[in-house]
């Protein structure tokens, strides 16, 4: 699927507070962008505020701890 028809695919706990926001962002990205292949997006507990891309797996991990970190950054604006 190297023709730009790949999509971001969300998996993870739908009861996570970040899930609806991430889902909306993914829907928007999928309208605007085409990817060389599907990219999995997972929300999971990691032990620290982080988000990263794993090239061999073609996946993005968003750590649940990142939510509190981003909220704190916003409060500090």
C-alpha positions as CSV (number, residue, x, y, z in Angstrom):
1,X,0.0,0.0,0.0
2,X,2.6,2.6,-1.1
3,X,0.0,4.7,-2.9
4,X,-0.8,7.1,0.0
5,X,-4.1,5.4,1.0
6,X,-2.8,4.3,4.4
7,X,-4.7,5.5,7.5
8,X,-4.0,6.1,11.1
9,X,-5.8,3.3,13.1
10,X,-6.6,3.9,16.7
11,X,-6.5,1.2,19.3
12,X,-6.5,1.4,23.0
13,X,-8.8,1.9,26.0
14,X,-11.9,3.9,24.9
15,X,-12.5,4.8,28.6
16,X,-9.2,6.8,28.6
17,X,-9.9,10.6,28.9
18,X,-7.6,11.2,25.9
19,X,-9.4,8.7,23.6
20,X,-12.2,11.1,22.2
21,X,-9.7,13.8,21.5
22,X,-7.1,11.5,19.9
23,X,-9.9,9.9,17.9
24,X,-11.1,13.3,16.5
25,X,-7.5,14.2,15.7
26,X,-7.0,11.0,13.8
27,X,-10.2,11.4,11.9
28,X,-9.0,14.9,10.8
29,X,-5.5,13.7,9.9
30,X,-7.0,10.8,7.8
31,X,-9.1,13.4,5.8
32,X,-6.1,15.6,5.1
33,X,-3.2,13.2,4.7
34,X,-2.6,9.9,3.0
35,X,0.1,7.7,4.4
36,X,2.3,5.1,2.6
37,X,0.8,2.4,4.8
38,X,-1.5,2.1,7.8
39,X,-0.1,3.4,11.1
40,X,-1.4,2.0,14.3
41,X,-2.0,4.5,17.1
42,X,-2.1,3.1,20.6
43,X,-2.9,4.8,23.9
44,X,-1.3,2.9,26.8
45,X,0.2,3.4,30.3
46,X,4.0,3.7,29.9
47,X,5.3,5.0,33.2
48,X,6.0,8.5,32.0
49,X,4.7,11.3,29.9
50,X,5.7,10.4,26.4
51,X,4.6,9.7,22.8
52,X,6.7,8.0,20.2
53,X,6.8,6.5,16.7
54,X,8.2,3.0,16.2
55,X,9.3,2.7,12.5
56,X,9.7,-1.1,12.3
57,X,6.2,-1.5,13.7
58,X,4.7,1.5,11.9
59,X,3.0,2.5,15.1
60,X,2.6,5.5,17.4
61,X,2.3,5.1,21.1
62,X,0.7,7.8,23.2
63,X,1.3,7.3,26.9
64,X,-1.7,8.0,29.1
65,X,0.6,10.0,31.4
66,X,1.1,12.5,28.6
67,X,-2.4,13.8,29.2
68,X,-1.5,15.2,32.7
69,X,1.7,16.6,31.3
70,X,-0.1,18.5,28.5
71,X,-2.7,19.8,30.9
72,X,0.0,21.1,33.2
73,X,1.7,22.8,30.2
74,X,-1.5,24.5,29.2
75,X,-2.1,25.7,32.8
76,X,1.4,27.3,32.7
77,X,0.6,29.4,29.6
